[in-house]
């Protein structure tokens, strides 16, 4: 990927989803559809090393979850070789999509000069505090006084919103 001119994300056409009861669910499905369309129309190089690292992290997380779930069982919950290979194929596909999405969104953020203000960081920290039912001071302790660790997520959300705003739902 040489430059953003190779990334297409404006004016994509996406099928409209109807008859869903939850507006939040509808919004998530539509955003996912838009991202899937952007991924489909943009053929970029995805570094194998990044995909491999993501697969390793997925396996570690899966093992932790498997161990936690098996704590209540006396039996052994280890995977058979066939199951492991199937799981690796699934994780590799998920990791590839995740890394490709990240790379494309990072390029859009750069191309559109997207930024996050301190006010936006503070608003998101306050919303996080309310969602988690914790004090803003606890959020500051966890994220830091300036909430800088929220910046990446907010930039990604802005890029996704930009793509969706430019999409045509048919």
Secondary structure, DSSP 8 states (H G I E B T S, - for coil): ---GGG---SS-EE------S-HHHHHHHHHHHHHHHHHHH------HHHHHHHHHHHHHHHHHHHHHHHTT-SS-----HHHHHHHHHHHHHHHHHHHHHHHHHHHHHHHTT----HHHHHHHHHHHHHHHT--HHHHHHHH-TT-GGGHHHHHHHHHHHHHHHH-EE-
